[in-house]
Amino acid sequence: MKNYINSGKSITVIAPTGGVSSGDGVLIGSLFGVAAFDAAESEDVEIQTTGVMVLPKLPTDVVAVGDLLHWDATNNRLTKTATSNKLIGVAIASAGNGATTTVIRLNGIAAQ
């Protein structure tokens, strides 16, 4: 089909202020993904918008399988707190108080 571009599983965007490292969460407006490689500010970077990822979380959050997870762009980490944060996916592993990471399945839709 002549109007097909790609599957949308990964998208090339401009790296935000400060640049990104491979594995960093990247939120641009309502578009969220995980950086596939390092990129300096204003350079092209590919972000993975779907899939299962290990990402940093708020250490005091107790996460259960099936919990909705939001991106705290101020602190660059997942949280269960919806207020002022964008919904990006669902937990597929538990992570207790003190854990600094958890496993998330990215929604692959506009972050809400």
Secondary structure as UniProt FT lines:
FT   TURN            2..3
FT   STRAND          10..14
FT   TURN            17..18
FT   TURN            22..23
FT   STRAND          25..28
FT   TURN            29..30
FT   STRAND          31..35
FT   TURN            41..42
FT   STRAND          44..48
FT   STRAND          51..57
FT   TURN            59..60
FT   TURN            65..66
FT   STRAND          68..72
FT   TURN            73..76
FT   STRAND          77..79
FT   TURN            83..84
FT   STRAND          86..91
FT   TURN            97..98
FT   STRAND          101..106
//
